[in-house]
Amino acid sequence: MATRTVAYTDQALCWKEPIKAIGNGWIKLIVKISDAEVLQGNGMEVATGEMCLFTTGQPDWQPGMSYAEDTISGDIYIIAKKKGAEILHNQKLAAGTYKIGDPVYKTAAGTWTICAQATAGSLLTEVGIICGPADRITATVLKGITDTFLATEPVDICL
């Protein structure tokens, strides 16, 4: 595939909302990735703090999750398709450093923390993607799609 130069390096550069579309049993949403030039329909697995193209060397393929668009060299955020998806509302994060599109898993403490390829918990449990709310107000300041969440804020997680 020829190298292309345009890249989605920020959620807000291309999408106003974290959820692009909802269909009959599937959701298309923003996901943070680490790959360059992957074709639509390829499967995804957990990387460190993001998702990546499925490889046979890792046993952490995410069932029902795939690239919903062809990616471009340098992409950091893309639209992924999650089949059999549901949205969990008012969830709590383990830290105040996560953004929309980050892959997370639920810990024994009941909070959601960032996925990492080397962390067994993120490979043994269902991976969620932070998907909202897109716009919110904290301490009278409007925050948007690219702002990190506070650990005390309720978030939406796509499973």
CYANA upper distance limits for C-alpha pairs under 8 A (distance plus 0.5 A):
  1 MET  CA     37 GLU  CA      8.08
  3 THR  CA     37 GLU  CA      8.16
  3 THR  CA     72 ILE  CA      8.12
  3 THR  CA     73 SER  CA      6.91
  4 ARG  CA     72 ILE  CA      6.50
  4 ARG  CA     73 SER  CA      6.53
  5 THR  CA     72 ILE  CA      7.65
  5 THR  CA     73 SER  CA      6.92
  5 THR  CA     74 GLY  CA      8.07
  6 VAL  CA     72 ILE  CA      7.21
  6 VAL  CA     73 SER  CA      7.98
  6 VAL  CA     74 GLY  CA      8.18
  7 ALA  CA     72 ILE  CA      6.35
  7 ALA  CA     73 SER  CA      6.99
  7 ALA  CA     74 GLY  CA      5.77
  7 ALA  CA     75 ASP  CA      5.24
  7 ALA  CA     76 ILE  CA      8.09
  8 TYR  CA     13 LEU  CA      7.15
  8 TYR  CA     14 CYS  CA      7.45
  8 TYR  CA     72 ILE  CA      8.38
  8 TYR  CA     74 GLY  CA      7.79
  8 TYR  CA     75 ASP  CA      5.26
  8 TYR  CA     76 ILE  CA      6.39
  8 TYR  CA     77 TYR  CA      6.19
  8 TYR  CA     78 ILE  CA      7.51
  9 THR  CA     13 LEU  CA      7.93
  9 THR  CA     74 GLY  CA      7.70
  9 THR  CA     75 ASP  CA      6.13
  9 THR  CA     76 ILE  CA      5.40
  9 THR  CA     77 TYR  CA      6.71
 10 ASP  CA     14 CYS  CA      8.18
 10 ASP  CA     76 ILE  CA      7.50
 10 ASP  CA     77 TYR  CA      7.01
 10 ASP  CA    146 THR  CA      7.76
 11 GLN  CA     15 TRP  CA      6.58
 11 GLN  CA     16 LYS  CA      8.37
 11 GLN  CA     18 PRO  CA      8.47
 11 GLN  CA     30 ILE  CA      7.89
 11 GLN  CA     77 TYR  CA      6.63
 11 GLN  CA    145 ILE  CA      7.29
 11 GLN  CA    146 THR  CA      6.70
 12 ALA  CA     16 LYS  CA      6.41
 12 ALA  CA    145 ILE  CA      6.91
 12 ALA  CA    146 THR  CA      6.91
 15 TRP  CA     20 LYS  CA      8.31
 16 LYS  CA    134 ALA  CA      8.44
 16 LYS  CA    145 ILE  CA      7.70
 17 GLU  CA    134 ALA  CA      6.40
 17 GLU  CA    145 ILE  CA      7.64
 18 PRO  CA     29 LEU  CA      6.12
 18 PRO  CA     30 ILE  CA      5.81
 18 PRO  CA    100 ILE  CA      7.35
 18 PRO  CA    101 GLY  CA      7.94
 18 PRO  CA    131 CYS  CA      6.01
 18 PRO  CA    132 GLY  CA      7.10
 18 PRO  CA    134 ALA  CA      6.82
 18 PRO  CA    145 ILE  CA      7.74
 19 ILE  CA     27 ILE  CA      7.77
 19 ILE  CA     28 LYS  CA      6.49
 19 ILE  CA     29 LEU  CA      4.77
 19 ILE  CA     30 ILE  CA      7.00
 19 ILE  CA    131 CYS  CA      7.20
 20 LYS  CA     27 ILE  CA      8.19
 20 LYS  CA     28 LYS  CA      5.80
 20 LYS  CA     29 LEU  CA      5.79
 20 LYS  CA     30 ILE  CA      7.95
 20 LYS  CA     79 ILE  CA      7.91
 21 ALA  CA     27 ILE  CA      6.35
 21 ALA  CA     28 LYS  CA      5.58
 21 ALA  CA     29 LEU  CA      7.62
 22 ILE  CA     26 TRP  CA      6.48
 22 ILE  CA     27 ILE  CA      4.96
 22 ILE  CA     28 LYS  CA      6.81
 23 GLY  CA     27 ILE  CA      6.67
 25 GLY  CA     83 LYS  CA      6.40
 25 GLY  CA     84 GLY  CA      5.51
 25 GLY  CA     85 ALA  CA      6.92
 26 TRP  CA     81 LYS  CA      7.29
 26 TRP  CA     82 LYS  CA      5.96
 26 TRP  CA     83 LYS  CA      4.73
 26 TRP  CA     84 GLY  CA      6.04
 26 TRP  CA     85 ALA  CA      6.05
 27 ILE  CA     81 LYS  CA      6.25
 27 ILE  CA     82 LYS  CA      5.83
 27 ILE  CA     83 LYS  CA      7.14
 27 ILE  CA     85 ALA  CA      6.73
 28 LYS  CA     68 ALA  CA      7.57
 28 LYS  CA     79 ILE  CA      6.62
 28 LYS  CA     80 ALA  CA      5.96
 28 LYS  CA     81 LYS  CA      4.93
 28 LYS  CA     82 LYS  CA      6.84
 29 LEU  CA     79 ILE  CA      5.70
 29 LEU  CA     80 ALA  CA      6.08
 29 LEU  CA     81 LYS  CA      7.14
 29 LEU  CA     82 LYS  CA      8.44
 29 LEU  CA    101 GLY  CA      8.23
 29 LEU  CA    131 CYS  CA      7.65
 30 ILE  CA     77 TYR  CA      6.85
 30 ILE  CA     78 ILE  CA      6.05
 30 ILE  CA     79 ILE  CA      5.17
 30 ILE  CA     80 ALA  CA      6.83
 30 ILE  CA    100 ILE  CA      7.83
 30 ILE  CA    101 GLY  CA      5.60
 30 ILE  CA    131 CYS  CA      7.83
 31 VAL  CA     50 GLU  CA      8.14
 31 VAL  CA     51 MET  CA      7.84
 31 VAL  CA     77 TYR  CA      6.03
 31 VAL  CA     78 ILE  CA      6.04
 31 VAL  CA     79 ILE  CA      6.57
 31 VAL  CA     80 ALA  CA      6.68
 31 VAL  CA    100 ILE  CA      8.19
 31 VAL  CA    101 GLY  CA      4.55
 31 VAL  CA    102 ASP  CA      6.81
 31 VAL  CA    103 PRO  CA      7.93
 31 VAL  CA    129 ILE  CA      7.48
 32 LYS  CA     50 GLU  CA      5.68
 32 LYS  CA     51 MET  CA      6.74
 32 LYS  CA     76 ILE  CA      6.16
 32 LYS  CA     77 TYR  CA      5.02
 32 LYS  CA     78 ILE  CA      7.10
 32 LYS  CA    101 GLY  CA      5.56
 32 LYS  CA    102 ASP  CA      6.13
 32 LYS  CA    103 PRO  CA      7.96
 33 ILE  CA     50 GLU  CA      5.59
 33 ILE  CA     51 MET  CA      5.22
 33 ILE  CA     52 CYS  CA      5.96
 33 ILE  CA     75 ASP  CA      7.79
 33 ILE  CA     76 ILE  CA      5.74
 33 ILE  CA     77 TYR  CA      6.32
 33 ILE  CA     78 ILE  CA      7.55
 34 SER  CA     47 ALA  CA      8.28
 34 SER  CA     50 GLU  CA      7.08
 34 SER  CA     51 MET  CA      7.03
 34 SER  CA     52 CYS  CA      6.04
 34 SER  CA     75 ASP  CA      7.92
 34 SER  CA     76 ILE  CA      6.65
 35 ASP  CA     52 CYS  CA      6.27
 35 ASP  CA     53 LEU  CA      7.18
 35 ASP  CA     71 THR  CA      8.44
 35 ASP  CA     73 SER  CA      8.03
 35 ASP  CA     74 GLY  CA      8.11
 35 ASP  CA     75 ASP  CA      7.59
 35 ASP  CA     76 ILE  CA      8.25
 36 ALA  CA     71 THR  CA      6.85
 36 ALA  CA     72 ILE  CA      6.16
 36 ALA  CA     73 SER  CA      4.65
 36 ALA  CA     74 GLY  CA      6.28
 36 ALA  CA     75 ASP  CA      6.81
 37 GLU  CA     70 ASP  CA      7.22
 37 GLU  CA     71 THR  CA      5.20
 37 GLU  CA     72 ILE  CA      5.17
 37 GLU  CA     73 SER  CA      5.72
 38 VAL  CA     42 ASN  CA      7.76
 38 VAL  CA     53 LEU  CA      7.82
 38 VAL  CA     67 TYR  CA      8.19
 38 VAL  CA     70 ASP  CA      6.18
 38 VAL  CA     71 THR  CA      5.68
 38 VAL  CA     72 ILE  CA      7.91
 39 LEU  CA     67 TYR  CA      7.60
 39 LEU  CA     69 GLU  CA      7.22
 39 LEU  CA     70 ASP  CA      4.87
 39 LEU  CA     71 THR  CA      6.95
 40 GLN  CA     66 SER  CA      7.96
 40 GLN  CA     67 TYR  CA      5.44
 40 GLN  CA     68 ALA  CA      5.65
 40 GLN  CA     69 GLU  CA      4.95
 40 GLN  CA     70 ASP  CA      5.16
 40 GLN  CA     71 THR  CA      8.12
 41 GLY  CA     66 SER  CA      5.96
 41 GLY  CA     67 TYR  CA      5.70
 41 GLY  CA     68 ALA  CA      6.59
 41 GLY  CA     69 GLU  CA      7.99
 42 ASN  CA     53 LEU  CA      7.47
 42 ASN  CA     54 PHE  CA      8.02
 42 ASN  CA     66 SER  CA      5.89
 42 ASN  CA     67 TYR  CA      6.13
 43 GLY  CA     53 LEU  CA      6.65
 43 GLY  CA     54 PHE  CA      5.87
 43 GLY  CA     61 TRP  CA      7.66
 43 GLY  CA     62 GLN  CA      7.82
 43 GLY  CA     63 PRO  CA      8.48
 43 GLY  CA     64 GLY  CA      8.43
 43 GLY  CA     65 MET  CA      6.63
 43 GLY  CA     66 SER  CA      4.92
 43 GLY  CA     67 TYR  CA      7.14
 44 MET  CA     51 MET  CA      6.86
 44 MET  CA     52 CYS  CA      6.00
 44 MET  CA     53 LEU  CA      5.25
 44 MET  CA     54 PHE  CA      5.15
 44 MET  CA     61 TRP  CA      6.48
 44 MET  CA     62 GLN  CA      6.40
 44 MET  CA     65 MET  CA      6.54
 44 MET  CA     66 SER  CA      5.98
 44 MET  CA     67 TYR  CA      7.69
 45 GLU  CA     51 MET  CA      6.14
 45 GLU  CA     52 CYS  CA      6.00
 45 GLU  CA     53 LEU  CA      6.65
 45 GLU  CA     54 PHE  CA      5.51
 45 GLU  CA     55 THR  CA      8.25
 45 GLU  CA     60 ASP  CA      6.01
 45 GLU  CA     61 TRP  CA      4.96
 45 GLU  CA     62 GLN  CA      5.90
 46 VAL  CA     50 GLU  CA      6.94
 46 VAL  CA     51 MET  CA      5.26
 46 VAL  CA     52 CYS  CA      6.80
 46 VAL  CA     60 ASP  CA      6.83
 46 VAL  CA     61 TRP  CA      7.77
 46 VAL  CA     62 GLN  CA      8.10
 46 VAL  CA    103 PRO  CA      8.36
 46 VAL  CA    115 CYS  CA      7.34
 46 VAL  CA    116 ALA  CA      7.12
 46 VAL  CA    117 GLN  CA      6.18
 46 VAL  CA    122 SER  CA      8.39
 46 VAL  CA    123 LEU  CA      7.95
 47 ALA  CA     51 MET  CA      5.58
 47 ALA  CA     52 CYS  CA      6.34
 47 ALA  CA    115 CYS  CA      7.96
 47 ALA  CA    116 ALA  CA      6.31
 47 ALA  CA    117 GLN  CA      5.44
 48 THR  CA    115 CYS  CA      6.81
 48 THR  CA    116 ALA  CA      4.57
 48 THR  CA    117 GLN  CA      5.82
 48 THR  CA    118 ALA  CA      8.17
 49 GLY  CA    102 ASP  CA      7.19
 49 GLY  CA    103 PRO  CA      7.01
 49 GLY  CA    114 ILE  CA      6.31
 49 GLY  CA    115 CYS  CA      5.88
 49 GLY  CA    116 ALA  CA      6.08
 50 GLU  CA    102 ASP  CA      6.59
 50 GLU  CA    103 PRO  CA      6.32
 50 GLU  CA    115 CYS  CA      7.69
 50 GLU  CA    116 ALA  CA      8.26
 51 MET  CA    103 PRO  CA      7.50
 54 PHE  CA     58 GLN  CA      8.27
 54 PHE  CA     61 TRP  CA      6.50
 60 ASP  CA    123 LEU  CA      6.27
 62 GLN  CA    127 VAL  CA      8.07
 64 GLY  CA     81 LYS  CA      8.25
 64 GLY  CA     82 LYS  CA      6.05
 64 GLY  CA     83 LYS  CA      5.27
 64 GLY  CA     84 GLY  CA      7.54
 65 MET  CA     80 ALA  CA      7.45
 65 MET  CA     81 LYS  CA      6.13
 65 MET  CA     82 LYS  CA      5.01
 65 MET  CA     83 LYS  CA      6.88
 66 SER  CA     80 ALA  CA      6.15
 66 SER  CA     81 LYS  CA      5.81
 66 SER  CA     82 LYS  CA      7.20
 67 TYR  CA     78 ILE  CA      8.25
 67 TYR  CA     79 ILE  CA      7.18
 67 TYR  CA     80 ALA  CA      5.04
 67 TYR  CA     81 LYS  CA      6.60
 68 ALA  CA     79 ILE  CA      6.08
 68 ALA  CA     80 ALA  CA      5.09
 68 ALA  CA     81 LYS  CA      5.66
 69 GLU  CA     78 ILE  CA      7.92
 69 GLU  CA     79 ILE  CA      6.88
 69 GLU  CA     80 ALA  CA      7.71
 71 THR  CA     75 ASP  CA      7.04
 71 THR  CA     78 ILE  CA      7.47
 77 TYR  CA    101 GLY  CA      7.82
 85 ALA  CA    158 CYS  CA      6.96
 85 ALA  CA    159 LEU  CA      5.82
 86 GLU  CA    158 CYS  CA      6.17
 86 GLU  CA    159 LEU  CA      5.86
 87 ILE  CA    156 ASP  CA      6.92
 87 ILE  CA    157 ILE  CA      6.10
 87 ILE  CA    158 CYS  CA      5.01
 87 ILE  CA    159 LEU  CA      6.76
 88 LEU  CA    156 ASP  CA      6.04
 88 LEU  CA    157 ILE  CA      5.64
 88 LEU  CA    158 CYS  CA      6.84
 88 LEU  CA    159 LEU  CA      7.89
 89 HIS  CA    154 PRO  CA      7.90
 89 HIS  CA    155 VAL  CA      6.75
 89 HIS  CA    156 ASP  CA      5.05
 89 HIS  CA    157 ILE  CA      7.14
 90 ASN  CA    154 PRO  CA      4.82
 90 ASN  CA    155 VAL  CA      5.67
 90 ASN  CA    156 ASP  CA      6.58
 91 GLN  CA    111 THR  CA      7.85
 91 GLN  CA    112 TRP  CA      8.12
 91 GLN  CA    154 PRO  CA      5.73
 91 GLN  CA    155 VAL  CA      5.57
 91 GLN  CA    156 ASP  CA      6.71
 91 GLN  CA    157 ILE  CA      7.57
 92 LYS  CA    110 GLY  CA      8.26
 92 LYS  CA    111 THR  CA      5.71
 92 LYS  CA    112 TRP  CA      6.75
 92 LYS  CA    151 ALA  CA      7.10
 92 LYS  CA    152 THR  CA      7.31
 92 LYS  CA    153 GLU  CA      7.29
 92 LYS  CA    154 PRO  CA      6.09
 92 LYS  CA    155 VAL  CA      6.91
 93 LEU  CA     98 TYR  CA      8.46
 93 LEU  CA    111 THR  CA      5.66
 93 LEU  CA    112 TRP  CA      5.12
 93 LEU  CA    113 THR  CA      6.67
 93 LEU  CA    150 LEU  CA      8.36
 93 LEU  CA    151 ALA  CA      5.62
 93 LEU  CA    152 THR  CA      7.93
 93 LEU  CA    153 GLU  CA      8.30
 93 LEU  CA    154 PRO  CA      8.41
 93 LEU  CA    155 VAL  CA      8.10
 94 ALA  CA    111 THR  CA      5.68
 94 ALA  CA    112 TRP  CA      5.95
 94 ALA  CA    113 THR  CA      5.75
 94 ALA  CA    151 ALA  CA      6.58
 95 ALA  CA    113 THR  CA      7.61
 95 ALA  CA    150 LEU  CA      7.62
 95 ALA  CA    151 ALA  CA      5.43
 96 GLY  CA    148 THR  CA      7.23
 96 GLY  CA    149 PHE  CA      5.90
 96 GLY  CA    150 LEU  CA      4.67
 96 GLY  CA    151 ALA  CA      4.83
 96 GLY  CA    152 THR  CA      8.31
 97 THR  CA    148 THR  CA      6.05
 97 THR  CA    149 PHE  CA      6.85
 97 THR  CA    150 LEU  CA      7.60
 97 THR  CA    151 ALA  CA      8.39
 98 TYR  CA    102 ASP  CA      7.02
 98 TYR  CA    114 ILE  CA      8.09
 98 TYR  CA    148 THR  CA      5.81
 98 TYR  CA    149 PHE  CA      6.32
 99 LYS  CA    130 ILE  CA      7.44
 99 LYS  CA    145 ILE  CA      8.25
 99 LYS  CA    146 THR  CA      7.14
 99 LYS  CA    147 ASP  CA      6.89
 99 LYS  CA    148 THR  CA      5.21
 99 LYS  CA    149 PHE  CA      6.65
100 ILE  CA    129 ILE  CA      8.08
100 ILE  CA    130 ILE  CA      5.43
100 ILE  CA    131 CYS  CA      5.81
100 ILE  CA    132 GLY  CA      6.84
100 ILE  CA    134 ALA  CA      8.20
100 ILE  CA    145 ILE  CA      6.98
100 ILE  CA    146 THR  CA      7.52
100 ILE  CA    148 THR  CA      8.24
101 GLY  CA    129 ILE  CA      6.29
101 GLY  CA    130 ILE  CA      5.83
101 GLY  CA    131 CYS  CA      6.69
102 ASP  CA    114 ILE  CA      7.59
102 ASP  CA    129 ILE  CA      6.17
102 ASP  CA    130 ILE  CA      6.12
103 PRO  CA    114 ILE  CA      6.50
103 PRO  CA    115 CYS  CA      6.20
103 PRO  CA    127 VAL  CA      6.94
103 PRO  CA    128 GLY  CA      6.15
103 PRO  CA    129 ILE  CA      5.04
103 PRO  CA    130 ILE  CA      7.07
104 VAL  CA    112 TRP  CA      6.33
104 VAL  CA    113 THR  CA      5.65
104 VAL  CA    114 ILE  CA      4.85
104 VAL  CA    115 CYS  CA      5.43
104 VAL  CA    122 SER  CA      7.92
104 VAL  CA    127 VAL  CA      6.31
104 VAL  CA    128 GLY  CA      5.65
104 VAL  CA    129 ILE  CA      6.47
104 VAL  CA    130 ILE  CA      7.66
105 TYR  CA    112 TRP  CA      5.78
105 TYR  CA    113 THR  CA      6.12
105 TYR  CA    114 ILE  CA      7.02
105 TYR  CA    115 CYS  CA      6.64
105 TYR  CA    121 GLY  CA      7.93
105 TYR  CA    122 SER  CA      6.10
105 TYR  CA    125 THR  CA      7.12
105 TYR  CA    126 GLU  CA      7.04
105 TYR  CA    127 VAL  CA      5.64
105 TYR  CA    128 GLY  CA      6.38
106 LYS  CA    110 GLY  CA      6.51
106 LYS  CA    111 THR  CA      6.10
106 LYS  CA    112 TRP  CA      4.90
106 LYS  CA    113 THR  CA      6.98
106 LYS  CA    125 THR  CA      8.00
107 THR  CA    111 THR  CA      6.11
107 THR  CA    112 TRP  CA      6.53
107 THR  CA    113 THR  CA      7.40
107 THR  CA    121 GLY  CA      7.91
114 ILE  CA    122 SER  CA      8.50
115 CYS  CA    119 THR  CA      7.74
115 CYS  CA    122 SER  CA      5.62
115 CYS  CA    127 VAL  CA      8.13
116 ALA  CA    122 SER  CA      6.79
117 GLN  CA    122 SER  CA      7.74
117 GLN  CA    123 LEU  CA      7.57
119 THR  CA    123 LEU  CA      7.35
120 ALA  CA    124 LEU  CA      6.56
121 GLY  CA    125 THR  CA      6.60
122 SER  CA    126 GLU  CA      8.00
122 SER  CA    127 VAL  CA      7.28
123 LEU  CA    127 VAL  CA      8.38
126 GLU  CA    159 LEU  CA      7.62
127 VAL  CA    159 LEU  CA      7.05
128 GLY  CA    157 ILE  CA      6.26
128 GLY  CA    158 CYS  CA      5.75
128 GLY  CA    159 LEU  CA      5.12
129 ILE  CA    157 ILE  CA      5.98
129 ILE  CA    158 CYS  CA      5.61
129 ILE  CA    159 LEU  CA      7.29
130 ILE  CA    155 VAL  CA      7.65
130 ILE  CA    156 ASP  CA      6.53
130 ILE  CA    157 ILE  CA      5.17
130 ILE  CA    158 CYS  CA      6.90
131 CYS  CA    155 VAL  CA      8.17
131 CYS  CA    156 ASP  CA      6.02
131 CYS  CA    157 ILE  CA      6.09
131 CYS  CA    158 CYS  CA      6.74
132 GLY  CA    145 ILE  CA      8.49
132 GLY  CA    155 VAL  CA      6.27
132 GLY  CA    156 ASP  CA      5.30
132 GLY  CA    157 ILE  CA      7.66
133 PRO  CA    155 VAL  CA      6.66
133 PRO  CA    156 ASP  CA      6.64
134 ALA  CA    144 GLY  CA      6.37
134 ALA  CA    145 ILE  CA      5.49
135 ASP  CA    142 LEU  CA      7.57
135 ASP  CA    143 LYS  CA      6.21
135 ASP  CA    144 GLY  CA      5.09
135 ASP  CA    145 ILE  CA      6.82
136 ARG  CA    142 LEU  CA      6.35
136 ARG  CA    143 LYS  CA      5.89
136 ARG  CA    144 GLY  CA      7.18
137 ILE  CA    141 VAL  CA      5.80
137 ILE  CA    142 LEU  CA      4.99
137 ILE  CA    143 LYS  CA      6.37
138 THR  CA    142 LEU  CA      7.17
138 THR  CA    143 LYS  CA      7.71
143 LYS  CA    147 ASP  CA      6.53
149 PHE  CA    153 GLU  CA      6.99
149 PHE  CA    155 VAL  CA      8.48
